[in-house]
């Protein structure tokens, strides 16, 4: 955050008066508010002794027609992302690239101060250049000249780079990656192997040919907020790197999820592991975590709870979502194999709830316990809901109406309970986020009302204009999403399949019936949401989870 103020100031200075170099919607009032908030957050971080990584050149030098009209003699190239967005970039070989980058860093320092760290990546998820020679040239010029503009603006500056782009071995084959990395001076650069615990790019790229690098944890992506993570593998890989002589240039441990405020146990483990991987002991960590989070009286029983989680949701890299959250992918009459493999988790996860609820009398003032209780219930309900949908699909394929109605009722009763559990905690209510967006002196971010912007982000992330691109990528487990969006699609799916059984058909009318109706439901959700004035939020989280 805070980069829009930098962008606006530079465009004003360059005389690009009709707009910034990239498409944006933020209002001037919001940009000023965001600037003040960013300064407040940075002040707090530095007061706590933290060093802050600032953004380097906005979007790697992406520009639009207003910038190109101002600088018609500069070199540019075009590409596109995901078949959705057509993008134009300032060519890194052009002298303007270094000037623009240096001006950017100087403005960051002027507005926010500096800890001499700047982050940017080389065209992640984008293919650049038209010929093999041009592809290599753009990338090596980018590496060399990004390092140059950072050091021009800040002689003590270090370029912190996400290695996400280089993870695509088709766009970044080994020889191209080597040329890119060797074009960058060693003393200005750290590359973070963004998925090192699982993908371990450092081995494929020869430990980055002597560059300083970081062992990084991305965990999961935009919509993967359920309890999950391969704890044994994370520990194993971190210990391997710590004792590997070839990894002598591994200088940091980088935790970089796409979404935060979830999986507290896993990320606390990663943060602890980072300090001393070689001497990390999982049993010791579990005892310490239970004591810190729940206090002495509940620690021993909550250790049992945590160990059950380690044997289930924290035992592997499974990414199975609640099937109802991704209608276009999963509400089509079939069930992916990964779902079935998780049914063995249901009973152990139910036991974690029994243990945790038994500690309620000691945890009445512990907000962390309340949040964990909700998380335990949603972990349990994820696999049980998927089991019911799996059985419902089975009944549909065998045209067993009685069995179909049985599991239809079971899944809806379970989702009623889950809805109530979500409603009981403000972290699981979108209305709390909307209220915050409207609170105090926070201005409207764009012409789109804040509440619509929030609802669109959780559903049609790329906007309804580009539907279904990125649909449900940023899915989340929230009360309103479940009640007014996910369940409407699921109930339509159930109603449609039941009608097909009555017609003695096992064909799912997905393309002609379900898909267009799913789109209408999404449009209605974004425009109108639900009925917050009628929604009731339970007062006791413990009682609500116990009843569920």
Secondary structure, 3 states (H helix, E strand, C coil): CCHHHHHHHHHHHHCCCCCCCCCCCCCHHHHHHHHHHHHHHHHHHHHCCCCCEEECCHHHHEECHHHHHHCCCCCEEEEEECCCEEEEEECCCCHHHHHHHHHHHHHHHHHHCCCCEEECCCCCCCCCCCCHHHHHHHHHHHHHHHHHHHHHHCCCCEEEEECCHHHCCCCCCHHHHHHHHHCCCHHHEEEEECCCCCCCHHHHCHHHHHCEEEEEECCCCCCCCCCCCCHHHHHHHHHHHHCCHHHCCEEEEEECCCCCCCCHHHHHHHHHHHHCHHHCCHHHHHHHHHHHHHCHHHHHHHHHHHHHHHCCCCCCCCCCCCHHHCHHHHCCCCCCHHHHHCCCHHHHHHHHHHHHHHCHHHCCCCHHHHHHHHHHHHHHHHHHHHHHHHHHHHHHHCCCHHHHHHHHHHHHHHHHHHHHHHHCCHHHCHHHHHHHHHCCCCCCCCCCCHHHHHHHHHCECCCHHHCCCCECCCCCCCHHHHHHHHHHHHHHHHHHHHHHHHCCCCCCCHHHHHHHHHHHHHHHHHHHCCCCCCCCCCCCHHHHHHHC
